[in-house]
Amino acid sequence: MKTKLPHIEGIHNIERWLDAFPELNSEQFCIQEMIEGLTFKINFKNFNHSFTIKKSLNEIEEIFSQVEYKKIIIALQTFANFNGAFEIYGIYPCNKSLKMIYFFALVFEIEEDPVSPFLFDVLSNCIQINGKIMLKDYCIPKLEIVIGIDSALDYQGNFVSYTNIITNDERSILIKPYIKNYKIKDHILCLRKKYV
């Protein structure tokens, strides 16, 4: 079964995740700023890849045809050729002044290893492009790693918006497991919470 486009849920859905995975109470969670935009997915298989996005597919493909992003695609495709298929998730910001794709997760095929597929934040430390560009440079920065879903939902750390385009009362955070992915049907656990 393939994972569909990332569906970032509101925190009101947390109970169904806790019912299915009580271990979330002691899991590590990554806190990131939520960037508004179009979510997309790239499926990497052996020697080929494909894009999935709800709209503006041509725009995404055009961005990935640029030299800088071609290097990323080549590096990830090479990784897939040697390590097996995976899916990478990203956000294309609505604000066009942010001329960059932001990645937020990478998931190996769930059916191959249902327990511990890698997240992009972990794997990004291992992939280098041309000896200079680290993929983590394109990943939404981590604000904090916390233990337990309650700590994640109660996060109150001060942060300045990474994008510098929103006011304090418009900020939201992205909450997702740091080491493992959790999945119900075709959704991975990825929550959005308004930052107060």
Backbone as ProteinMPNN parsed JSONL, in Angstrom:
{"seq_chain_A": "MKTKLPHIEGIHNIERWLDAFPELNSEQFCIQEMIEGLTFKINFKNFNHSFTIKKSLNEIEEIFSQVEYKKIIIALQTFANFNGAFEIYGIYPCNKSLKMIYFFALVFEIEEDPVSPFLFDVLSNCIQINGKIMLKDYCIPKLEIVIGIDSALDYQGNFVSYTNIITNDERSILIKPYIKNYKIKDHILCLRKKYV", "coords_chain_A": {"N_chain_A": [[0.848, -1.193, 0.0], [0.575, 2.211, -0.831], [1.617, 5.348, 0.538], [-0.399, 8.194, 0.579], [-0.556, 11.644, -0.558], [0.853, 13.825, 1.907], [-1.186, 14.287, 4.666], [-1.844, 16.788, 6.635], [-2.915, 16.965, 9.789], [-5.274, 18.466, 12.104], [-4.92, 19.031, 15.669], [-7.124, 18.05, 16.912], [-7.604, 15.507, 16.101], [-6.015, 13.806, 17.528], [-6.74, 11.825, 19.389], [-7.528, 9.469, 18.053], [-5.113, 8.57, 17.107], [-3.712, 8.067, 19.457], [-5.297, 6.027, 20.512], [-4.729, 4.003, 18.7], [-1.959, 3.846, 18.868], [-0.617, 3.707, 21.691], [1.981, 4.028, 22.556], [2.86, 6.461, 21.738], [2.879, 8.201, 23.802], [5.377, 8.108, 24.897], [7.087, 8.549, 22.844], [9.634, 10.086, 20.721], [9.316, 13.396, 19.523], [9.424, 15.678, 16.815], [9.522, 19.141, 16.552], [8.53, 21.601, 14.342], [8.408, 24.653, 12.39], [5.364, 25.454, 10.788], [4.994, 25.738, 7.402], [3.126, 27.5, 5.084], [1.616, 26.231, 2.172], [1.666, 24.293, -0.917], [1.488, 20.873, -0.508], [3.549, 18.18, -1.567], [4.633, 15.107, -3.11], [7.341, 12.947, -3.852], [7.893, 9.997, -5.474], [10.366, 7.638, -5.271], [11.771, 5.07, -7.051], [13.632, 2.142, -8.105], [15.76, 3.482, -10.334], [13.884, 5.287, -11.412], [11.543, 8.003, -10.968], [8.62, 9.766, -9.707], [6.26, 12.482, -9.568], [3.774, 13.641, -7.249], [1.067, 15.702, -6.807], [-1.569, 17.9, -5.826], [-2.287, 20.077, -7.41], [-0.904, 22.424, -9.817], [1.227, 20.952, -10.867], [2.976, 21.233, -13.046], [4.405, 23.499, -12.347], [5.855, 22.657, -10.094], [7.429, 20.623, -11.272], [8.897, 22.19, -12.984], [10.435, 23.702, -11.22], [12.025, 21.667, -10.144], [13.527, 21.139, -12.334], [15.491, 22.95, -12.403], [18.986, 23.647, -12.009], [20.078, 23.468, -9.367], [18.128, 21.987, -7.96], [17.998, 19.759, -9.539], [20.32, 18.457, -8.848], [19.671, 17.556, -6.314], [17.585, 15.749, -6.879], [19.004, 13.867, -8.415], [20.824, 12.909, -6.487], [19.053, 11.751, -4.611], [17.799, 9.871, -6.241], [19.948, 8.196, -6.861], [20.448, 7.23, -4.301], [18.096, 5.763, -3.913], [18.42, 3.817, -5.884], [20.35, 2.176, -4.803], [19.444, 1.594, -2.262], [16.731, 1.033, -2.152], [13.155, 1.631, -2.619], [11.509, 4.743, -1.805], [9.597, 7.492, -0.398], [9.452, 10.993, -0.665], [8.521, 13.913, 1.061], [7.329, 17.258, 0.672], [7.01, 20.884, 0.824], [5.739, 23.447, -1.136], [6.015, 26.765, -0.904], [3.283, 29.08, -0.5], [3.784, 31.78, -0.594], [5.457, 33.498, -2.939], [7.839, 34.802, -2.664], [9.449, 33.231, -1.212], [11.657, 31.457, -2.529], [12.049, 28.616, -2.689], [12.032, 25.1, -2.251], [10.755, 23.254, 0.438], [11.595, 20.499, 2.343], [10.015, 18.019, 4.389], [9.746, 15.389, 5.268], [10.872, 11.999, 4.838], [10.069, 8.801, 3.724], [10.464, 5.349, 3.887], [9.173, 2.564, 1.997], [6.246, 1.528, 3.476], [5.218, -1.099, 3.782], [7.448, -2.688, 3.694], [8.91, -2.304, 6.012], [7.248, -1.934, 8.662], [7.695, -0.809, 11.131], [9.911, 0.998, 11.564], [10.489, 3.174, 9.491], [12.628, 5.641, 8.004], [12.783, 9.098, 8.921], [12.987, 12.178, 7.16], [14.456, 14.201, 8.425], [16.31, 12.847, 9.946], [17.697, 11.247, 8.098], [18.741, 13.157, 6.403], [21.127, 14.103, 7.373], [22.947, 12.4, 6.371], [23.143, 12.465, 3.627], [24.923, 13.894, 1.067], [25.587, 16.338, -1.428], [27.594, 16.639, -4.182], [29.711, 16.933, -2.453], [29.355, 19.269, -1.058], [26.716, 20.474, -0.748], [24.327, 19.907, 1.683], [21.472, 17.94, 2.213], [19.966, 18.604, 4.391], [20.012, 21.309, 4.413], [17.837, 22.088, 3.002], [15.725, 21.375, 4.442], [12.987, 21.992, 6.618], [13.897, 23.744, 9.472], [14.537, 22.183, 12.657], [12.813, 22.965, 15.594], [12.744, 21.93, 18.137], [13.36, 18.819, 19.876], [11.239, 16.69, 21.531], [10.023, 14.623, 24.253], [7.324, 12.476, 24.207], [3.848, 12.768, 23.409], [2.238, 14.616, 24.767], [4.048, 16.569, 25.657], [4.833, 17.54, 23.193], [2.43, 18.636, 22.2], [2.073, 20.614, 24.055], [4.039, 22.414, 23.559], [5.84, 25.392, 24.018], [7.991, 26.898, 23.298], [9.992, 29.765, 22.467], [10.146, 31.187, 19.253], [11.449, 32.659, 16.281], [9.837, 33.359, 13.28], [10.796, 31.283, 10.672], [10.354, 31.924, 8.047], [9.828, 34.593, 8.072], [7.534, 36.024, 7.306], [5.151, 36.131, 8.537], [2.944, 37.122, 11.208], [3.244, 36.995, 14.818], [0.823, 35.969, 15.909], [-0.113, 34.401, 13.872], [1.335, 32.166, 13.577], [2.033, 28.661, 13.191], [2.767, 25.337, 14.317], [4.449, 22.346, 13.267], [4.047, 19.014, 14.071], [5.585, 15.975, 14.457], [6.494, 12.459, 14.631], [9.886, 11.689, 15.443], [11.828, 9.636, 15.003], [10.463, 7.34, 14.122], [7.805, 6.484, 11.81], [4.278, 6.709, 12.048], [1.284, 5.148, 11.061], [-2.048, 5.247, 9.916], [-4.187, 3.552, 7.982], [-3.897, 5.17, 4.998], [-2.575, 7.383, 5.939], [0.117, 9.22, 7.321], [1.369, 10.053, 10.58], [1.17, 13.347, 11.26], [0.937, 16.391, 12.577], [-0.726, 19.55, 12.933], [-0.534, 22.526, 14.786], [-1.899, 25.491, 16.071], [0.198, 28.08, 17.05], [0.406, 29.564, 20.114]], "CA_chain_A": [[0.0, 0.0, 0.0], [1.346, 3.44, -0.911], [1.159, 6.469, 1.333], [-0.845, 9.282, -0.29], [-0.011, 12.942, -0.202], [0.797, 14.021, 3.346], [-2.388, 14.962, 5.138], [-1.466, 17.378, 7.917], [-4.165, 17.011, 10.543], [-5.364, 19.289, 13.299], [-4.683, 18.255, 16.892], [-8.376, 17.445, 17.382], [-7.605, 14.099, 15.691], [-4.955, 13.07, 18.224], [-7.247, 10.681, 20.158], [-7.522, 8.248, 17.249], [-3.73, 8.107, 17.025], [-3.372, 7.501, 20.774], [-5.995, 4.744, 20.638], [-4.024, 3.02, 17.869], [-0.54, 3.77, 19.238], [-0.409, 4.29, 23.027], [3.412, 4.305, 22.756], [3.136, 7.862, 21.404], [3.079, 8.919, 25.062], [6.806, 8.138, 25.231], [7.832, 8.672, 21.594], [10.288, 11.365, 20.448], [8.635, 14.196, 18.514], [10.133, 16.813, 16.237], [8.703, 20.344, 16.408], [8.999, 22.47, 13.275], [7.456, 25.672, 11.966], [4.502, 25.075, 9.68], [5.059, 26.657, 6.266], [1.928, 27.391, 4.271], [1.881, 25.998, 0.764], [1.2, 23.052, -1.516], [2.275, 19.686, -0.187], [3.779, 17.3, -2.702], [5.365, 13.875, -2.813], [8.091, 12.361, -4.96], [8.138, 8.559, -5.302], [11.615, 7.162, -5.864], [11.949, 3.622, -7.196], [14.902, 1.872, -8.771], [16.032, 4.1, -11.637], [12.873, 6.229, -11.893], [10.799, 8.7, -9.917], [7.43, 10.457, -10.189], [5.733, 13.509, -8.68], [2.348, 13.661, -6.959], [0.642, 16.967, -6.2], [-2.984, 18.093, -6.157], [-2.386, 21.031, -8.504], [0.341, 23.104, -10.157], [2.288, 19.973, -11.081], [3.963, 21.772, -13.981], [5.245, 24.447, -11.624], [6.787, 21.871, -9.279], [8.391, 19.971, -12.159], [9.778, 23.236, -13.509], [11.399, 24.022, -10.164], [12.977, 20.575, -10.022], [14.375, 21.085, -13.521], [16.595, 23.886, -12.175], [20.247, 22.94, -11.741], [20.238, 23.197, -7.932], [17.231, 20.92, -7.548], [18.372, 18.559, -10.286], [21.355, 17.789, -8.042], [18.98, 16.865, -5.23], [16.894, 14.604, -7.463], [20.023, 12.87, -8.797], [21.34, 12.3, -5.257], [18.019, 10.893, -4.038], [17.589, 8.729, -7.138], [21.088, 7.299, -6.641], [20.204, 6.572, -3.015], [17.035, 4.767, -4.125], [18.949, 2.731, -6.704], [21.165, 1.286, -3.976], [18.84, 1.293, -0.951], [15.326, 0.679, -2.248], [12.181, 2.69, -2.874], [11.037, 5.577, -0.711], [8.808, 8.665, -0.771], [9.881, 12.205, 0.028], [7.452, 14.894, 1.158], [7.804, 18.629, 0.753], [6.051, 21.977, 0.739], [6.054, 24.563, -2.02], [5.344, 27.869, -0.21], [2.332, 29.938, -1.225], [4.435, 33.068, -0.779], [6.434, 33.288, -4.0], [9.138, 35.383, -2.312], [10.234, 32.111, -0.689], [11.968, 30.761, -3.783], [12.715, 27.39, -2.269], [11.227, 23.951, -1.833], [11.098, 22.825, 1.795], [11.276, 19.107, 2.609], [9.759, 17.775, 5.811], [9.807, 13.973, 5.676], [11.188, 10.955, 3.879], [9.513, 7.561, 4.26], [10.643, 4.132, 3.113], [7.897, 1.892, 1.771], [5.731, 1.077, 4.77], [5.016, -2.546, 3.88], [8.727, -3.374, 3.84], [9.324, -2.206, 7.403], [6.169, -1.143, 9.255], [8.03, -0.279, 12.443], [10.853, 2.116, 11.661], [10.99, 3.886, 8.318], [13.37, 6.836, 8.389], [12.275, 10.425, 8.631], [13.96, 12.958, 6.394], [15.322, 14.969, 9.318], [17.393, 11.963, 10.382], [18.461, 10.803, 6.941], [19.371, 14.28, 5.712], [22.492, 14.273, 7.855], [23.8, 11.394, 5.74], [23.198, 12.626, 2.175], [25.631, 15.079, 0.638], [25.566, 16.507, -2.876], [28.835, 17.239, -4.683], [30.625, 17.2, -1.35], [29.132, 20.6, -0.483], [25.328, 20.763, -0.359], [23.665, 18.907, 2.51], [20.02, 18.006, 2.037], [19.341, 19.241, 5.549], [19.906, 22.739, 4.125], [16.534, 22.305, 2.378], [14.71, 20.847, 5.352], [12.5, 22.947, 7.604], [14.704, 23.547, 10.686], [13.907, 21.662, 13.874], [12.774, 23.893, 16.717], [13.077, 21.169, 19.347], [12.96, 17.424, 19.965], [10.668, 16.493, 22.861], [9.597, 13.261, 24.554], [5.911, 12.311, 24.534], [2.906, 13.576, 22.636], [1.761, 15.737, 25.578], [5.074, 17.62, 25.599], [4.79, 18.122, 21.846], [1.236, 19.46, 22.076], [2.183, 21.742, 24.988], [5.264, 23.166, 23.23], [5.707, 26.844, 24.139], [9.293, 27.527, 23.079], [9.966, 30.983, 21.658], [10.89, 31.102, 18.0], [11.206, 33.667, 15.254], [9.416, 32.668, 12.072], [11.855, 30.967, 9.715], [10.027, 32.545, 6.767], [9.764, 36.04, 8.29], [6.442, 36.639, 6.54], [3.896, 36.042, 9.28], [2.972, 37.723, 12.531], [3.294, 36.018, 15.91], [-0.449, 35.261, 16.126], [-0.46, 33.562, 12.719], [2.264, 31.043, 13.495], [1.623, 27.302, 13.538], [3.886, 24.391, 14.357], [4.278, 21.015, 12.701], [4.442, 18.022, 15.074], [5.64, 14.634, 13.872], [7.488, 11.594, 15.271], [11.246, 11.998, 14.969], [12.576, 8.457, 14.553], [9.578, 6.403, 13.428], [6.539, 6.973, 11.276], [3.078, 5.963, 12.441], [0.38, 5.204, 9.925], [-3.392, 4.672, 9.956], [-4.586, 3.431, 6.578], [-2.916, 5.778, 4.109], [-2.103, 8.64, 6.513], [1.192, 9.2, 8.312], [1.098, 10.981, 11.671], [1.76, 14.663, 11.068], [-0.084, 17.26, 13.15], [-0.545, 20.992, 12.903], [-1.14, 23.196, 15.94], [-1.702, 26.942, 16.095], [1.139, 28.443, 18.098], [-0.131, 30.681, 20.895]], "C_chain_A": [[0.885, 1.245, 0.0], [0.755, 4.502, 0.01], [0.774, 7.599, 0.391], [-0.14, 10.578, 0.086], [-0.141, 13.166, 1.296], [-0.435, 14.823, 3.742], [-2.066, 15.492, 6.529], [-2.744, 17.668, 8.697], [-4.102, 18.009, 11.686], [-5.232, 18.415, 14.538], [-5.96, 17.621, 17.429], [-8.446, 15.963, 17.011], [-6.64, 13.235, 16.502], [-5.475, 11.811, 18.933], [-7.215, 9.391, 19.338], [-6.111, 7.695, 17.101], [-3.306, 7.467, 18.345], [-4.067, 6.162, 21.004], [-5.254, 3.651, 19.871], [-2.59, 2.803, 18.331], [-0.314, 4.412, 20.603], [1.053, 4.632, 23.302], [3.782, 5.739, 22.365], [3.362, 8.696, 22.664], [4.552, 9.002, 25.453], [7.687, 8.256, 23.981], [8.527, 10.029, 21.506], [9.529, 12.092, 19.333], [9.506, 15.366, 18.088], [9.139, 17.966, 16.076], [9.334, 21.219, 15.323], [7.969, 23.564, 13.019], [6.64, 25.135, 10.8], [4.591, 26.142, 8.6], [3.837, 26.426, 5.389], [2.3, 27.158, 2.809], [1.278, 24.696, 0.281], [2.095, 21.9, -1.08], [2.406, 18.825, -1.438], [4.575, 16.088, -2.246], [6.141, 13.477, -4.065], [8.343, 10.898, -4.616], [9.434, 8.191, -6.006], [11.618, 5.641, -5.872], [13.301, 3.392, -7.833], [14.896, 2.505, -10.151], [14.879, 4.909, -12.211], [12.154, 6.866, -10.703], [9.611, 9.415, -10.548], [6.927, 11.418, -9.119], [4.238, 13.293, -8.45], [2.035, 14.979, -6.263], [-0.786, 17.22, -6.661], [-3.171, 19.081, -7.307], [-1.015, 21.663, -8.732], [1.503, 22.142, -10.339], [3.372, 20.519, -11.997], [4.933, 22.717, -13.293], [6.279, 23.716, -10.777], [7.854, 21.223, -10.158], [9.373, 20.981, -12.74], [10.846, 23.602, -12.48], [12.462, 22.933, -10.07], [13.815, 20.368, -11.287], [15.541, 22.067, -13.405], [17.822, 23.118, -11.683], [20.377, 22.543, -10.282], [19.379, 22.012, -7.503], [17.457, 19.634, -8.329], [19.398, 17.754, -9.498], [20.703, 16.983, -6.914], [18.297, 15.605, -5.756], [17.883, 13.5, -7.819], [20.548, 12.146, -7.561], [20.331, 11.332, -4.649], [17.753, 9.675, -4.919], [18.716, 7.714, -6.992], [20.919, 6.528, -5.345], [19.166, 5.474, -3.167], [17.557, 3.566, -4.912], [19.707, 1.711, -5.869], [20.459, 0.821, -2.704], [17.363, 0.926, -1.002], [14.414, 1.889, -2.32], [11.831, 3.479, -1.61], [10.243, 6.743, -1.288], [9.338, 9.856, 0.01], [8.755, 13.232, -0.048], [8.03, 16.295, 1.255], [6.661, 19.62, 0.657], [6.596, 23.024, -0.22], [5.306, 25.77, -1.474], [4.388, 28.653, -1.101], [2.964, 31.287, -1.527], [5.591, 32.907, -1.762], [7.776, 33.964, -3.717], [10.044, 34.325, -1.672], [10.555, 31.199, -1.863], [12.678, 29.45, -3.496], [11.683, 26.329, -1.944], [11.681, 23.557, -0.432], [10.666, 21.37, 1.978], [10.948, 18.939, 4.084], [9.728, 16.308, 6.197], [10.21, 13.09, 4.506], [10.798, 9.624, 4.49], [9.838, 6.396, 3.349], [9.31, 3.405, 3.003], [7.44, 1.179, 3.034], [5.659, -0.444, 4.864], [6.32, -3.311, 4.06], [9.195, -3.379, 5.295], [8.303, -1.335, 8.142], [6.546, -0.447, 10.55], [8.868, 0.991, 12.369], [11.359, 2.628, 10.321], [11.669, 5.18, 8.758], [12.578, 8.105, 8.098], [13.38, 11.235, 7.968], [14.927, 13.697, 7.297], [16.507, 14.152, 9.788], [18.297, 11.646, 9.202], [19.248, 11.933, 6.302], [20.8, 14.509, 6.171], [23.472, 13.358, 7.139], [23.955, 11.598, 4.231], [23.839, 13.959, 1.82], [25.625, 15.133, -0.879], [26.825, 17.235, -3.302], [29.797, 17.627, -3.56], [30.378, 18.515, -0.64], [27.722, 20.784, 0.059], [24.76, 19.61, 0.464], [22.159, 19.05, 2.323], [19.33, 18.658, 3.229], [19.224, 20.755, 5.352], [18.542, 23.09, 3.525], [15.396, 21.811, 3.26], [14.271, 21.944, 6.313], [13.265, 22.713, 8.91], [13.882, 22.986, 11.844], [13.941, 22.738, 14.952], [13.205, 23.183, 17.996], [12.671, 19.717, 19.156], [12.465, 17.201, 21.39], [10.226, 15.04, 23.019], [8.118, 13.263, 24.926], [5.005, 13.273, 23.775], [2.395, 14.768, 23.44], [2.749, 16.899, 25.551], [5.069, 18.319, 24.25], [3.605, 19.072, 21.704], [1.291, 20.701, 22.964], [3.367, 22.653, 24.663], [5.002, 24.675, 23.254], [7.035, 27.555, 23.919], [9.175, 28.755, 22.194], [10.718, 30.748, 20.36], [10.491, 32.235, 17.073], [10.857, 32.912, 13.984], [10.583, 32.508, 11.114], [11.618, 31.706, 8.399], [9.96, 34.065, 6.856], [8.644, 36.729, 7.522], [5.119, 36.598, 7.295], [4.049, 36.707, 10.637], [2.942, 36.629, 13.593], [1.986, 35.261, 16.069], [-0.877, 34.425, 14.945], [0.386, 32.288, 12.675], [1.615, 29.715, 13.878], [2.869, 26.432, 13.581], [3.461, 23.053, 13.765], [4.83, 20.026, 13.716], [4.449, 16.658, 14.407], [6.657, 13.79, 14.624], [8.855, 11.809, 14.635], [11.955, 10.787, 14.378], [11.715, 7.528, 13.715], [8.432, 7.148, 12.757], [5.416, 6.096, 11.807], [2.024, 6.196, 11.373], [-0.956, 4.563, 10.263], [-3.924, 4.716, 8.53], [-3.529, 4.098, 5.715], [-2.414, 7.128, 4.621], [-0.936, 8.399, 7.463], [0.863, 10.258, 9.37], [1.888, 12.269, 11.467], [0.702, 15.667, 11.485], [0.29, 18.737, 13.031], [-1.222, 21.591, 14.125], [-0.858, 24.686, 15.85], [-0.838, 27.281, 17.288], [0.621, 29.689, 18.819], [0.95, 31.223, 21.812]], "O_chain_A": [[1.849, 1.315, 0.762], [-0.455, 4.545, 0.23], [1.544, 7.933, -0.509], [0.752, 10.6, 0.933], [-1.129, 12.75, 1.9], [-0.685, 15.905, 3.21], [-2.019, 14.728, 7.492], [-3.548, 18.514, 8.305], [-3.026, 18.354, 12.173], [-5.412, 17.199, 14.468], [-5.901, 16.754, 18.301], [-9.273, 15.235, 17.56], [-6.464, 12.056, 16.197], [-4.738, 10.833, 19.067], [-6.905, 8.328, 19.877], [-5.93, 6.484, 16.982], [-2.621, 6.445, 18.35], [-3.495, 5.263, 21.619], [-5.16, 2.513, 20.332], [-2.058, 1.7, 18.203], [0.139, 5.555, 20.671], [1.34, 5.44, 24.186], [4.898, 6.182, 22.634], [3.963, 9.769, 22.605], [4.939, 9.861, 26.246], [8.903, 8.081, 24.063], [8.09, 11.001, 22.121], [9.149, 11.487, 18.331], [10.225, 15.958, 18.893], [8.05, 17.786, 15.53], [10.522, 21.537, 15.382], [6.801, 23.425, 13.384], [7.167, 24.443, 9.929], [4.299, 27.312, 8.848], [3.548, 25.296, 4.999], [3.196, 27.815, 2.277], [0.478, 24.07, 0.978], [3.312, 21.945, -1.261], [1.491, 18.753, -2.259], [5.116, 16.055, -1.14], [5.666, 13.646, -5.187], [8.939, 10.594, -3.583], [9.576, 8.412, -7.208], [11.484, 5.003, -4.828], [14.043, 4.344, -8.078], [14.125, 2.112, -11.026], [14.89, 5.2, -13.407], [12.16, 6.337, -9.591], [9.583, 9.646, -11.756], [7.135, 11.204, -7.925], [3.525, 12.824, -9.337], [2.656, 15.329, -5.26], [-1.173, 16.806, -7.754], [-4.108, 18.943, -8.094], [-0.088, 21.466, -7.946], [2.641, 22.473, -10.005], [4.559, 20.295, -11.757], [6.124, 22.743, -13.605], [7.445, 24.108, -10.743], [9.04, 21.266, -9.835], [10.541, 20.663, -12.962], [12.013, 23.79, -12.824], [13.65, 23.225, -9.934], [14.708, 19.522, -11.309], [16.472, 22.026, -14.209], [17.706, 22.081, -11.031], [20.746, 21.408, -9.981], [19.841, 21.137, -6.77], [17.148, 18.545, -7.845], [19.355, 16.524, -9.48], [21.132, 15.872, -6.602], [18.409, 14.532, -5.163], [17.627, 12.326, -7.552], [20.702, 10.925, -7.57], [20.69, 10.235, -4.224], [17.511, 8.578, -4.415], [18.47, 6.507, -6.998], [21.205, 5.332, -5.279], [19.326, 4.382, -2.622], [17.177, 2.428, -4.637], [19.709, 0.522, -6.185], [20.815, -0.208, -2.131], [16.796, 0.541, 0.021], [14.842, 3.024, -2.108], [11.857, 2.948, -0.5], [10.218, 6.957, -2.5], [9.637, 9.746, 1.199], [8.119, 13.399, -1.089], [9.09, 16.499, 1.847], [5.506, 19.252, 0.44], [7.754, 23.432, -0.131], [4.079, 25.814, -1.564], [4.643, 28.861, -2.287], [2.717, 31.874, -2.581], [6.588, 32.255, -1.453], [8.746, 33.735, -4.438], [11.26, 34.505, -1.599], [9.803, 30.269, -2.155], [13.775, 29.203, -3.998], [10.604, 26.622, -1.429], [12.881, 23.533, -0.156], [9.494, 21.046, 1.788], [11.52, 19.621, 4.934], [9.686, 16.011, 7.391], [9.928, 13.391, 3.346], [11.145, 9.337, 5.636], [9.526, 6.438, 2.159], [8.418, 3.61, 3.827], [8.152, 0.341, 3.587], [5.996, -1.019, 5.898], [6.312, -4.452, 4.525], [9.805, -4.346, 5.753], [8.484, -0.121, 8.236], [5.806, 0.414, 11.027], [8.559, 1.968, 13.051], [12.554, 2.525, 10.042], [11.307, 5.747, 9.789], [11.803, 8.165, 7.144], [14.565, 10.994, 8.197], [16.108, 13.812, 6.968], [17.591, 14.694, 10.007], [19.519, 11.763, 9.297], [20.307, 11.699, 5.721], [21.606, 15.061, 5.421], [24.686, 13.513, 7.276], [24.814, 10.967, 3.615], [23.358, 15.019, 2.22], [25.655, 14.096, -1.543], [27.093, 18.338, -2.827], [30.6, 18.547, -3.712], [31.11, 18.857, 0.289], [27.549, 21.203, 1.204], [24.716, 18.472, -0.002], [21.638, 20.165, 2.281], [18.234, 19.203, 3.093], [18.438, 21.413, 6.035], [18.138, 24.253, 3.537], [14.234, 21.833, 2.854], [15.094, 22.737, 6.771], [13.28, 21.588, 9.41], [12.695, 23.278, 11.985], [14.982, 23.351, 15.191], [13.925, 23.74, 18.825], [11.763, 19.41, 18.383], [13.181, 17.487, 22.349], [10.073, 14.319, 22.034], [7.706, 13.966, 25.848], [5.352, 14.429, 23.536], [2.141, 15.828, 22.867], [2.355, 18.06, 25.437], [5.272, 19.53, 24.164], [3.739, 20.17, 21.163], [0.648, 21.711, 22.677], [3.661, 23.573, 25.426], [4.079, 25.172, 22.609], [7.185, 28.709, 24.319], [8.354, 28.788, 21.277], [11.806, 30.173, 20.366], [9.353, 32.704, 17.081], [11.516, 31.928, 13.647], [11.272, 33.474, 10.785], [12.571, 32.073, 7.712], [10.027, 34.752, 5.836], [8.782, 37.887, 7.128], [4.083, 36.985, 6.756], [5.159, 36.838, 11.151], [2.647, 35.472, 13.293], [1.997, 34.058, 16.331], [-1.927, 33.786, 15.007], [0.167, 31.428, 11.821], [0.765, 29.653, 14.766], [3.889, 26.746, 12.966], [2.285, 22.689, 13.765], [5.962, 20.18, 14.176], [3.437, 16.228, 13.854], [7.596, 14.338, 15.202], [8.961, 12.077, 13.438], [12.62, 10.907, 13.348], [12.178, 6.986, 12.711], [8.132, 8.293, 13.095], [5.586, 4.89, 11.99], [1.887, 7.3, 10.847], [-1.002, 3.47, 10.827], [-4.088, 5.788, 7.948], [-2.381, 3.653, 5.692], [-1.89, 7.93, 3.848], [-0.98, 7.498, 8.301], [0.167, 11.233, 9.089], [3.118, 12.271, 11.499], [-0.327, 15.79, 10.821], [1.464, 19.106, 13.03], [-2.344, 21.218, 14.466], [0.271, 25.101, 15.587], [-1.099, 26.831, 18.403], [0.424, 30.736, 18.203], [0.707, 32.171, 22.559]]}, "name": "protein", "num_of_chains": 1, "seq": "MKTKLPHIEGIHNIERWLDAFPELNSEQFCIQEMIEGLTFKINFKNFNHSFTIKKSLNEIEEIFSQVEYKKIIIALQTFANFNGAFEIYGIYPCNKSLKMIYFFALVFEIEEDPVSPFLFDVLSNCIQINGKIMLKDYCIPKLEIVIGIDSALDYQGNFVSYTNIITNDERSILIKPYIKNYKIKDHILCLRKKYV"}
